[in-house]
Amino acid sequence: MKLISAARMRDLERRVIQERGIDGHELMDRAGRGVAEVVRHLADSAGTVNPSALLFAGRGNNGGDAFAAARHLQEMGFDVIVWIAGSESQIHGDALKHLSLAKSEGIEVEEYPTREDWEENLAYPYIADFLVDGLLGTGSSGPARGPVAGAIRYINAIGNDAFVVSIDLPSGIHADTGVAEGEAVNADVTATLGLPKIGLVAPAALEFVGGIEVIDIGLPPDLVEALPSESELELIYSTELKKLLPRRLRSSHKGTYGHALLIGGARGYAGAVALSARAALRSGVGRVTVLTPHSIVSIVAGAALEAMVFGVPETPQGSIATSAWDAWAPRVGEFDAILAGPGLTCHPDTVRLIHRLLDDAEVPLVLDADALNVLAGEPERLAESRSSLVITPHPGEMARLLGTDAAAVQSDRLGVARRAAELTRATVVLKGAGTLVTARDRPICINMTGNPGMACGGAGDVLAGLLAGLLAQGLAPFDAACAAVFVHGRAGDMAAWRGSQTGLTAGDIIGEIPYAFRELTWR
């Protein structure tokens, strides 16, 4: 999905109003309804009973969106109150119309026109389940001042006791740069309107934005498609992934949806390949076969009951021996995708095994974890692969592959991802907060699903298995990578909404994968 500047978004809205006859009042109502639907979905996911929402409105159109959202939330059964960072007399135009509508429907609206008012509020905070930030929009610049700065400070002070949703962008950050020039809201989710703003994916905005939900306000597709590209990045989002998963045929059988082969595990590291197998099974693939050392085959098979798990020869250290491939190389044509890496270890036999896979495999091949670590400093070797290759390094693994360090990777994630794609000729998935997906002939796409709770052991193994399963179903490598990182992150978000980020485990992510797919397909 295209990322857009604030100026371009304002011009697009002007054209919609002037050329397509959709007035600003209607656009604001659509925005408010969309924000309300995001909040309702979060409340439903968290199992909130009798949910309440405190909405914060500024004096401009962002405040108007908050007034509209308040009305729709009340219709959805929320206990709603609105606080204005300013006075009603300062509100004009379409925002004033929506303020009047909200009040006419009995919504309580309070005004706090000074910073001192907000300091008093903080002494006796009003706690709600959801805090909705409608203070500042794309037209703001410079640091927040006066009552708006006080309102931002209030939201951040009580944000640990509520879920914070920002309308369009977190108040206080610049729409184009993502820089917080003063006080800025720390949002859990940003419900951006129409199209995502460039600043939302900037490194400077990382700690403020949270997840990104794009609200459909009815922008005409032809106007959107005609927009020139303003960023080297595109956002991975569900609306553009849905076409990748067509309706399943009633005549389907397990052979219809492919066969994935997973190679991994070692003594003491059975969990990695077991998690990958469980995630692959949740991907929609028809069959999953796992090759793992004889000594741990019962552990892996017990964890992934629906997979076909085969024990293979192992080294004295308990990792897969190179000779294991001798019996399976002639059968490689039986599989539609292969994953190697989870739990393999960096034994010398692993090096030889990966080289043989690169030489022998002609189906899509995913290399993760130790399958990349054993190729440290040899990215060009990956370019010799006979298969369509996808690599899924985290910053440390990417650093080892390219012969640099993790700090250098993190300081130039876009440049490093491009360079890796050129050197390896692979589809590159650079994991992290804002996972990047790119390939030599494709744009750089960024994923904003996911949360800090996913910084846990095994989460990467889940992503690798999910990706292998999608590849085995026939998705192109770039498309499969985009879909996998989105669904993986969304499943992690859903696990956190139902429980917490703190208590999240890789197994929790797997459990939510079927529900995350509902965003892409209803079947």
C-alpha positions as CSV (number, residue, x, y, z in Angstrom):
1,M,0.0,0.0,0.0
2,K,1.3,3.5,-0.9
3,L,2.6,5.8,1.7
4,I,1.6,9.4,1.4
5,S,2.8,12.8,2.5
6,A,0.5,15.2,4.5
7,A,0.4,17.7,1.6
8,R,-0.5,15.0,-0.9
9,M,-3.3,13.7,1.4
10,R,-4.7,17.1,1.8
11,D,-4.7,17.6,-2.0
12,L,-6.4,14.2,-2.4
13,E,-9.1,15.0,0.0
14,R,-9.7,18.4,-1.7
15,R,-10.1,16.6,-5.1
16,V,-12.5,14.1,-3.6
17,I,-14.6,16.9,-2.2
18,Q,-14.5,19.1,-5.3
19,E,-14.4,16.5,-8.1
20,R,-16.4,13.6,-6.7
21,G,-19.0,15.5,-4.7
22,I,-18.3,13.9,-1.3
23,D,-18.4,16.7,1.3
24,G,-16.0,17.1,4.2
25,H,-18.7,16.3,6.7
26,E,-19.2,12.8,5.2
27,L,-15.5,12.1,5.0
28,M,-15.2,13.0,8.7
29,D,-18.1,10.7,9.5
30,R,-16.5,7.8,7.6
31,A,-13.3,8.5,9.5
32,G,-15.1,8.4,12.9
33,R,-16.9,5.3,12.0
34,G,-13.7,3.6,11.0
35,V,-11.9,4.6,14.2
36,A,-14.9,3.3,16.2
37,E,-14.7,0.0,14.4
38,V,-11.0,-0.4,15.3
39,V,-11.7,0.3,19.0
40,R,-14.7,-2.1,19.0
41,H,-12.5,-4.8,17.4
42,L,-9.9,-4.3,20.1
43,A,-12.5,-4.4,22.8
44,D,-14.0,-7.6,21.4
45,S,-10.6,-9.2,21.1
46,A,-9.7,-8.4,24.7
47,G,-13.1,-9.6,25.9
48,T,-13.8,-6.2,27.5
49,V,-17.2,-6.1,29.2
50,N,-19.2,-2.8,29.2
51,P,-16.3,-1.0,27.5
52,S,-15.6,2.7,28.1
53,A,-13.8,5.2,26.0
54,L,-12.4,8.6,26.8
55,L,-11.8,10.7,23.6
56,F,-9.5,13.7,23.4
57,A,-10.3,16.3,20.8
58,G,-8.3,19.1,19.5
59,R,-9.6,22.2,17.8
60,G,-9.1,21.0,14.2
61,N,-10.4,18.3,11.9
62,N,-8.6,15.6,14.0
63,G,-10.9,16.7,16.8
64,G,-13.9,16.4,14.4
65,D,-12.9,12.8,13.7
66,A,-12.9,12.2,17.5
67,F,-16.4,13.7,17.8
68,A,-17.7,11.5,15.0
69,A,-16.0,8.4,16.6
70,A,-17.6,9.2,19.9
71,R,-21.0,9.1,18.4
72,H,-20.4,5.8,16.6
73,L,-18.8,4.2,19.7
74,Q,-21.9,5.2,21.8
75,E,-24.1,3.5,19.2
76,M,-21.9,0.4,19.6
77,G,-22.6,0.3,23.3
78,F,-19.5,2.1,24.7
79,D,-19.7,4.4,27.7
80,V,-18.3,7.5,26.0
81,I,-17.0,10.9,27.2
82,V,-15.1,13.6,25.2
83,W,-12.6,16.1,26.6
84,I,-11.6,19.0,24.4
85,A,-8.1,20.4,24.7
86,G,-9.4,24.0,24.3
87,S,-12.9,25.5,24.3
88,E,-15.9,24.8,22.1
89,S,-15.8,28.3,20.8
90,Q,-12.6,27.5,19.0
91,I,-14.1,24.7,16.9
92,H,-15.4,25.5,13.5
93,G,-16.6,23.9,10.2
94,D,-17.2,20.2,9.8
95,A,-15.7,19.5,13.3
96,L,-18.3,21.8,14.9
97,K,-21.1,20.0,13.1
98,H,-19.9,16.7,14.5
99,L,-19.5,18.2,17.9
100,S,-23.1,19.4,17.8
101,L,-24.3,15.9,16.6
102,A,-22.4,14.3,19.5
103,K,-24.0,16.6,22.1
104,S,-27.4,16.2,20.5
105,E,-27.1,12.4,21.2
106,G,-26.3,12.9,24.8
107,I,-22.6,12.5,24.8
108,E,-20.9,14.3,27.6
109,V,-18.4,16.9,26.4
110,E,-16.0,18.7,28.7
111,E,-13.6,21.5,27.8
112,Y,-10.2,22.1,29.4
113,P,-8.7,25.2,27.7
114,T,-5.5,25.6,29.8
115,R,-2.5,23.5,30.6
116,E,-3.2,23.9,34.2
117,D,-6.6,22.2,33.7
118,W,-4.8,19.1,32.5
119,E,-2.5,19.1,35.4
120,E,-5.5,19.1,37.7
121,N,-7.0,16.3,35.7
122,L,-3.9,14.3,36.2
123,A,-4.2,14.6,39.9
124,Y,-7.6,12.9,39.7
125,P,-7.4,10.8,36.5
126,Y,-10.5,9.4,34.8
127,I,-9.7,5.8,33.9
128,A,-11.4,4.3,30.8
129,D,-10.7,1.1,28.9
130,F,-9.7,3.1,25.7
131,L,-8.1,6.4,25.2
132,V,-8.7,7.8,21.8
133,D,-6.3,10.6,20.7
134,G,-7.8,13.1,18.3
135,L,-5.7,16.1,19.4
136,L,-3.4,16.9,16.4
137,G,-3.6,15.8,12.8
138,T,-1.4,16.1,9.7
139,G,-1.7,19.9,9.6
140,S,0.2,20.4,12.8
141,S,3.9,21.3,13.0
142,G,6.3,22.2,15.7
143,P,6.0,21.1,19.4
144,A,2.6,20.7,21.0
145,R,1.7,23.7,23.2
146,G,-0.7,24.8,25.8
147,P,-3.7,22.5,26.6
148,V,-2.8,20.1,23.8
149,A,0.7,19.5,25.4
150,G,-1.1,19.0,28.7
151,A,-3.5,16.5,27.1
152,I,-0.7,14.5,25.6
153,R,1.1,14.3,28.9
154,Y,-2.2,13.1,30.5
155,I,-2.6,10.3,27.9
156,N,0.9,9.1,28.4
157,A,0.7,9.3,32.2
158,I,-2.4,7.0,32.3
159,G,-1.7,5.0,29.2
160,N,-0.5,1.9,31.1
161,D,-4.0,1.5,32.4
162,A,-5.8,1.7,29.1
163,F,-5.4,1.0,25.4
164,V,-4.4,4.1,23.4
165,V,-5.6,4.6,19.9
166,S,-4.5,7.6,17.9
167,I,-6.5,9.0,15.0
168,D,-4.5,9.4,11.8
169,L,-1.1,9.8,13.6
170,P,0.0,10.0,17.2
171,S,-0.4,13.6,18.3
172,G,2.9,15.4,18.4
173,I,4.8,13.6,15.7
174,H,5.4,15.0,12.2
175,A,3.3,13.3,9.5
176,D,6.2,13.3,7.0
177,T,9.3,12.7,9.2
178,G,7.8,10.8,12.2
179,V,9.9,13.1,14.5
180,A,8.4,14.1,17.8
181,E,9.3,17.8,18.1
182,G,8.0,17.9,21.7
183,E,5.4,16.0,23.7
184,A,4.0,13.1,21.7
185,V,1.4,10.4,22.3
186,N,2.6,6.8,22.8
187,A,-0.1,4.9,21.0
188,D,-0.8,1.2,20.9
189,V,-2.5,1.5,17.6
190,T,-2.7,4.3,15.0
191,A,-5.9,4.3,13.0
192,T,-4.6,6.2,10.0
193,L,-7.2,7.7,7.5
194,G,-7.4,6.9,3.8
195,L,-3.7,6.0,3.2
196,P,-0.8,5.6,5.7
197,K,1.4,8.6,6.2
198,I,5.1,8.4,5.4
199,G,6.1,9.5,8.9
200,L,4.4,6.5,10.5
201,V,7.0,4.1,9.3
202,A,10.0,6.3,9.9
203,P,12.5,5.1,12.6
204,A,11.9,8.2,14.6
205,A,8.2,7.2,15.0
206,L,8.8,3.6,16.1
207,E,8.1,4.2,19.8
208,F,5.0,6.3,19.2
209,V,3.0,4.6,16.5
210,G,2.3,1.1,17.7
211,G,0.4,-1.0,15.1
212,I,-1.1,0.7,12.0
213,E,-4.7,0.2,11.0
214,V,-5.8,1.9,7.7
215,I,-9.3,3.3,7.7
216,D,-11.2,3.2,4.4
217,I,-12.8,6.6,4.0
218,G,-13.9,5.8,0.4
219,L,-11.1,7.4,-1.6
220,P,-11.8,6.7,-5.3
221,P,-9.4,3.9,-6.4
222,D,-8.5,5.7,-9.7
223,L,-7.3,8.8,-7.8
224,V,-5.2,6.6,-5.4
225,E,-3.7,4.6,-8.3
226,A,-2.7,7.8,-10.1
227,L,-0.7,9.1,-7.1
228,P,3.0,9.3,-7.7
229,S,5.3,7.3,-5.4
230,E,6.6,9.5,-2.6
231,S,8.5,6.9,-0.6
232,E,10.9,4.0,-1.3
233,L,8.7,2.0,1.1
234,E,5.3,0.5,0.8
235,L,3.1,-0.8,3.7
236,I,2.2,-4.4,3.8
237,Y,-1.6,-4.4,4.6
238,S,-4.4,-6.9,4.5
239,T,-6.4,-5.1,1.7
240,E,-3.7,-5.9,-0.8
241,L,-3.0,-9.4,0.5
242,K,-6.5,-10.7,0.2
243,K,-6.2,-11.5,-3.5
244,L,-3.4,-14.0,-2.7
245,L,-5.7,-16.4,-1.0
246,P,-8.5,-17.4,-3.3
247,R,-11.7,-19.2,-2.3
248,R,-11.0,-22.9,-1.6
249,L,-12.7,-25.3,-3.9
250,R,-15.2,-27.7,-2.5
251,S,-13.5,-30.5,-4.3
252,S,-10.2,-29.8,-2.5
253,H,-8.1,-32.6,-0.9
254,K,-4.8,-32.5,1.0
255,G,-2.8,-32.7,-2.3
256,T,-4.4,-29.5,-3.5
257,Y,-2.5,-27.3,-1.2
258,G,1.0,-28.5,-1.4
259,H,3.6,-30.4,0.6
260,A,6.2,-28.6,2.7
261,L,9.5,-30.2,3.8
262,L,11.1,-28.9,7.0
263,I,14.7,-29.8,7.9
264,G,16.0,-28.9,11.4
265,G,16.4,-29.7,15.0
266,A,19.3,-31.0,17.0
267,R,19.7,-32.6,20.4
268,G,18.7,-29.8,22.9
269,Y,17.0,-27.8,20.1
270,A,13.9,-29.9,19.3
271,G,11.6,-27.0,20.0
272,A,12.7,-24.9,17.0
273,V,11.7,-27.2,14.3
274,A,8.6,-28.4,16.2
275,L,7.4,-24.8,16.3
276,S,8.1,-24.4,12.6
277,A,6.1,-27.6,11.9
278,R,3.2,-26.5,14.0
279,A,3.1,-23.1,12.2
280,A,3.4,-24.7,8.8
281,L,0.4,-26.9,9.6
282,R,-1.6,-23.7,10.4
283,S,-0.7,-22.1,7.1
284,G,-3.2,-24.0,5.0
285,V,-0.7,-26.3,3.4
286,G,-1.9,-29.8,2.7
287,R,1.0,-31.8,4.1
288,V,4.1,-31.2,6.2
289,T,7.1,-33.6,6.4
290,V,9.9,-33.0,8.9
291,L,13.4,-34.4,8.9
292,T,15.1,-34.3,12.2
293,P,17.8,-36.3,14.1
294,H,16.8,-39.8,15.3
295,S,17.4,-38.8,18.9
296,I,14.7,-36.1,19.0
297,V,12.2,-37.5,16.5
298,S,9.7,-38.5,19.3
299,I,9.8,-35.0,20.8
300,V,9.1,-33.3,17.4
301,A,6.4,-35.9,16.4
302,G,4.7,-35.4,19.8
303,A,4.6,-31.7,19.4
304,A,3.3,-31.7,15.8
305,L,0.9,-34.6,15.6
306,E,-0.4,-33.8,12.1
307,A,3.1,-33.7,10.5
308,M,5.0,-36.7,9.1
309,V,8.2,-36.7,11.1
310,F,11.2,-38.8,10.1
311,G,14.4,-39.5,12.0
312,V,17.6,-39.1,10.0
313,P,21.3,-39.8,10.7
314,E,23.0,-37.5,13.1
315,T,26.4,-36.3,14.2
316,P,27.9,-37.3,17.6
317,Q,26.8,-33.9,18.8
318,G,23.2,-34.6,17.9
319,S,22.8,-32.5,14.8
320,I,21.7,-33.6,11.3
321,A,24.5,-35.4,9.5
322,T,25.1,-34.5,5.8
323,S,24.5,-38.1,4.9
324,A,20.9,-37.7,5.9
325,W,20.3,-35.9,2.6
326,D,21.5,-38.9,0.5
327,A,18.2,-40.8,1.0
328,W,16.0,-37.7,0.5
329,A,17.7,-35.9,-2.4
330,P,16.1,-38.2,-5.0
331,R,12.7,-37.4,-3.4
332,V,13.0,-33.6,-3.5
333,G,10.5,-33.5,-6.4
334,E,7.8,-34.7,-4.0
335,F,7.8,-31.3,-2.2
336,D,6.6,-27.9,-3.1
337,A,8.7,-25.9,-0.7
338,I,11.6,-26.6,1.7
339,L,12.6,-24.9,5.0
340,A,16.0,-25.5,6.5
341,G,17.5,-23.9,9.5
342,P,15.5,-24.0,12.8
343,G,17.6,-25.7,15.4
344,L,20.2,-27.0,13.0
345,T,23.2,-25.8,14.9
346,C,26.4,-24.6,13.2
347,H,28.1,-28.0,13.1
348,P,30.4,-28.5,10.0
349,D,27.9,-31.1,8.7
350,T,25.3,-28.3,8.7
351,V,27.5,-26.3,6.3
352,R,27.8,-29.2,3.9
353,L,24.0,-29.9,4.2
354,I,23.1,-26.4,3.2
355,H,25.5,-26.4,0.3
356,R,23.9,-29.6,-1.0
357,L,20.4,-28.0,-0.6
358,L,21.5,-25.0,-2.6
359,D,22.8,-27.3,-5.3
360,D,20.0,-29.8,-5.4
361,A,16.7,-28.1,-4.5
362,E,14.7,-26.7,-7.4
363,V,11.5,-25.9,-5.4
364,P,11.3,-22.7,-3.3
365,L,13.7,-22.8,-0.4
366,V,13.6,-20.9,2.9
367,L,16.8,-20.5,4.8
368,D,16.5,-19.4,8.4
369,A,18.6,-19.3,11.6
370,D,21.6,-21.6,11.5
371,A,21.1,-22.2,7.8
372,L,22.2,-18.6,7.4
373,N,24.7,-18.6,10.2
374,V,26.8,-21.3,8.6
375,L,27.2,-19.1,5.5
376,A,28.6,-16.1,7.4
377,G,30.4,-13.8,5.1
378,E,29.3,-15.7,2.0
379,P,26.1,-14.0,0.7
380,E,27.2,-14.7,-2.9
381,R,27.0,-18.4,-2.3
382,L,23.2,-18.0,-1.9
383,A,23.0,-16.4,-5.4
384,E,24.1,-19.8,-6.8
385,S,21.0,-21.5,-5.5
386,R,19.0,-23.4,-8.2
387,S,15.8,-22.6,-6.3
388,S,13.7,-19.5,-5.7
389,L,15.3,-18.5,-2.4
390,V,13.8,-16.7,0.7
391,I,16.1,-15.8,3.6
392,T,14.7,-14.6,7.0
393,P,17.6,-13.1,9.1
394,H,17.2,-11.1,12.2
395,P,19.7,-8.2,12.5
396,G,22.4,-10.4,14.1
397,E,22.1,-13.1,11.4
398,M,22.1,-10.5,8.6
399,A,25.2,-8.9,10.1
400,R,27.0,-12.3,10.1
401,L,25.9,-13.0,6.6
402,L,27.2,-9.7,5.3
403,G,30.3,-9.5,7.5
404,T,29.3,-6.5,9.5
405,D,27.6,-5.9,12.9
406,A,24.1,-5.6,14.1
407,A,24.4,-1.9,14.9
408,A,25.3,-1.2,11.3
409,V,22.4,-3.3,10.1
410,Q,19.9,-1.4,12.4
411,S,21.3,2.0,11.5
412,D,20.5,1.4,7.8
413,R,17.9,-1.3,7.6
414,L,16.6,-0.3,4.1
415,G,20.1,-0.1,2.6
416,V,21.1,-3.4,4.1
417,A,18.0,-5.2,2.9
418,R,18.6,-3.9,-0.6
419,R,22.2,-4.9,-0.6
420,A,21.4,-8.4,0.7
421,A,18.8,-8.8,-2.1
422,E,21.4,-7.8,-4.7
423,L,24.1,-10.1,-3.3
424,T,22.0,-13.2,-2.7
425,R,19.4,-12.8,-5.5
426,A,16.9,-13.9,-2.8
427,T,13.7,-12.5,-1.4
428,V,14.9,-11.0,1.8
429,V,12.9,-10.8,5.1
430,L,14.8,-8.6,7.5
431,K,13.1,-9.2,10.8
432,G,12.6,-6.7,13.6
433,A,10.3,-3.9,14.6
434,G,9.1,-2.9,11.2
435,T,10.1,-6.1,9.3
436,L,11.2,-5.4,5.8
437,V,10.6,-7.6,2.7
438,T,12.3,-6.9,-0.6
439,A,13.8,-8.6,-3.7
440,R,16.0,-7.3,-6.6
441,D,13.0,-6.5,-8.8
442,R,10.5,-5.5,-6.1
443,P,10.0,-2.5,-3.8
444,I,10.9,-2.5,-0.2
445,C,7.8,-3.3,1.9
446,I,7.4,-2.8,5.6
447,N,5.2,-4.7,8.0
448,M,3.8,-2.9,11.0
449,T,1.8,-5.8,12.6
450,G,3.4,-7.3,15.7
451,N,4.4,-6.1,19.2
452,P,7.2,-6.2,21.7
453,G,5.8,-9.4,23.3
454,M,7.0,-11.2,20.2
455,A,10.6,-10.7,21.3
456,C,10.6,-14.2,22.6
457,G,12.3,-17.5,21.8
458,G,10.7,-19.4,19.0
459,A,8.8,-16.5,17.3
460,G,11.2,-16.6,14.3
461,D,10.7,-20.3,14.0
462,V,7.0,-19.8,13.8
463,L,7.4,-17.2,11.0
464,A,9.7,-19.5,9.0
465,G,7.2,-22.4,9.2
466,L,4.3,-20.2,8.2
467,L,6.3,-18.9,5.2
468,A,7.3,-22.4,4.0
469,G,3.6,-23.4,4.2
470,L,2.5,-20.5,2.1
471,L,5.2,-21.2,-0.5
472,A,4.2,-24.8,-0.7
473,Q,0.7,-23.6,-1.6
474,G,2.0,-21.9,-4.7
475,L,2.4,-18.3,-3.6
476,A,5.3,-16.4,-5.3
477,P,8.2,-15.9,-2.9
478,F,7.7,-12.2,-2.5
479,D,4.0,-12.5,-2.0
480,A,4.4,-15.4,0.4
481,A,6.9,-13.4,2.5
482,C,4.6,-10.4,2.7
483,A,1.6,-12.5,3.7
484,A,3.7,-14.5,6.2
485,V,5.1,-11.5,8.1
486,F,1.6,-9.8,8.2
487,V,-0.2,-12.9,9.5
488,H,2.6,-13.7,11.9
489,G,2.5,-10.2,13.4
490,R,-1.3,-10.0,13.4
491,A,-1.4,-13.4,15.3
492,G,1.1,-12.0,17.8
493,D,-1.1,-8.9,18.2
494,M,-4.2,-11.0,18.8
495,A,-2.4,-13.1,21.3
496,A,-1.4,-9.9,23.2
497,W,-4.9,-8.4,23.0
498,R,-6.4,-11.6,24.4
499,G,-3.7,-11.9,27.1
500,S,-0.7,-9.6,27.4
501,Q,2.5,-8.8,25.7
502,T,4.4,-9.8,28.8
503,G,3.1,-13.3,29.0
504,L,3.2,-14.0,25.2
505,T,5.0,-17.1,23.9
506,A,5.7,-18.5,20.4
507,G,3.0,-21.1,21.0
508,D,0.5,-18.4,21.6
509,I,1.3,-16.9,18.2
510,I,0.6,-20.3,16.5
511,G,-2.7,-20.6,18.3
512,E,-3.9,-17.3,16.8
513,I,-2.8,-17.9,13.2
514,P,-6.2,-19.3,12.1
515,Y,-7.9,-16.2,13.4
516,A,-5.4,-13.9,11.9
517,F,-6.1,-15.5,8.5
518,R,-9.7,-14.4,8.9
519,E,-8.5,-10.9,8.0
520,L,-7.4,-12.2,4.6
521,T,-10.1,-14.8,3.9
522,W,-13.4,-15.8,5.5
523,R,-12.9,-19.5,4.6
